[in-house]
Every structure is written in structure tokens, then in C-alpha cells.
Amino acid sequence: MAQTIHLNSLRQKKAFIRVNCAAIPQTLLESELFGFEKGAFTGAHLKKPGKFELADGGTILLDEIGDLDISIQAKLLQVLQDGEFSRLGGDGNVAVDTRVITTTKNKLEESILEAGSEKIFFSELIS
């Protein structure tokens, strides 16, 4: 469904990036989504763009976002609200124009009612 939306939009000539958030360990998800700068951590010998940067102008599908860590939720909220983020180990912000499509097996409406600080994040996803 997400790819059909992408292919039938003005973004069809740009990238369609799919990320299965449940398949990536939470400790690695931030660097996968937002990239990192050279020297950000041991083994970061080169700057690496994240999935949001690769999807700039196109569409990113975040599959299974229901159980994301609060720190990842905060960065995703920044992208949803401001269209920018910072790479891991980066000083400045990276601006992107990316359509974000999310899926989850969780019922987000129920998550909003139960959530504390995640309430803003889940509310933004539904709107």
C-alpha cells in the first residue's frame, strides 16, 4: 500500500525507502534512520547518511513503529514537525522533505491513552 501511494504521487521519481524498525536493534536504529558523522563512535570511519536523508524528496516507510524507544520518538517527532534532524555526532541540522508513512500492529489510539511523554509523538502520527 505504501509503495502504491509513493508510485502514484509527485514523489514517484525519488527514493522509496522501507525500514523495518522491529528488525533493527534499538541501539542501532538512530544511526540507521538519521546517519552519523565520522568519529561519532568507535568504528565510524566515514560519514554515513541515514534513511531519512536517502529518502529526501521521496517517501520513507517506517514499519512497526509501535514499540520505539522514547529517544528515537523524540528525533522522529522533530522530523515530523520541523522537517529536520541531526546526525549522530553532528553539530548542525539536516533538512529533509520526506513523506513519512508508518505501520504498526499496535492500536495507536490506545497507546495515546496509556502513554506519558509518548503522547505527543503518537498524536502527531495519527494527525
Secondary structure, DSSP 8 states (H G I E B T S, - for coil): -HHHHHHTSTTTTS-EEEEEGGGS-HHHHHHHHH-B-TTSSTT--S-B--HHHHTTTSEEEEE--TT--HHHHHHHHHHHHHSEE--BT-SS-EE---EEEEE-SS-HHHHHHH-STTHHHHHHHH-
